[in-house]
Amino acid sequence: MSNNNATDMTFVPATDSVGVEVRGVDLRKPLNNEAFGLLEDAFDRHGVMFVRGQHLEAEDQIAFARRFGELQVNFNSDLYGLPALPEIFVIGNIEEDGKALALKGVGNTWHSDMCYTATPPRATLLYALEVPQLHGLTLGDTCFASAAAAWDALPATMQQQLEGKRATFDFRERKRSRPVSAETVAQYPPVEHPIVRVHPATGRKSLYVMRDDCTAINDLPDDEAQRLIAALAEHILRPEFVYRHQWQPGDLLMWDNCTVQHRAIADYALPQRRCMYRTTIAGNRPR
């Protein structure tokens, strides 16, 4: 099998703020260092990167994800991981004999993955196997908001006030689509992260605030902290910072959990089927 050629790849921005589509690459084929370097650079700069028309086996997805770093096994793999491949777990609404084969209703509020951990993941990948449709209308989109563009757009006085502030993220307080065991909750004690996060590769700053996960801001009274969290969370979601991805089967999409927040649109139900394979790439402690 021939390698991907860097000169064949083109990069098409999805919006001015976030997202890029990569064309001219087959992710089943090996990526030499030059080709991978172009992909990694595009990902770091745009926050969301996607390739359409792929025909991947689970092993292909894992091999591609590993180029970006060590893989994490998410706690949802206990119930929805692929047999012998816990690096991938299934999200969607597929069932067999009334038994759920995928994690349903996940990610319906704006968030950054696993921000409640001491070392949140660098990136998350989704590979679309089945995409729901209703009379030709595609459902189940995912929205992405650039927290980096949101930081850039803040007034300088607000930026100065936020620099150096830290917030508490508490897994016990977050909204959930299903019950989580006490053992799982105990794995994730409250953590502190900087409100202004610096990207480890580009040095770009981002707002690291989520309404449902960020529960307090250090050195601020609770009522003042909650008002600031709400204001910043709404600011991040301004339309000019958002890209809405309309899925197609064969899409491989990945997002940067440092600079991007996301939300799944739950506008479908059986018999419209949605099935995606999710992989998580480990990250570093936010700074």
Secondary structure, 3 states (H helix, E strand, C coil): CCCECHHHCEEEECCCCCCEEEECCCCCCCECHHHHHHHHHHHHHHCEEEECCCCCCHHHHHHHHHCCCCEECCCCHHHHEECCEEEEEEEECCEECCEECCECCCCCCCECCCCCCCCCCCEEEEEEEECCEECCEECCCEEEEEHHHHHHCCCHHHHHHHCCCEEEECHHHCCCCCCCCHHHHHCCCCEEEECEEECCCCCCEEECCCCCCEEEECCCCHHHHHHHHHHHHHHHCCHHHEEEECCCCCCEEEEECCCEEEEECCCCCCCCCCEEEEEEECCCCCC
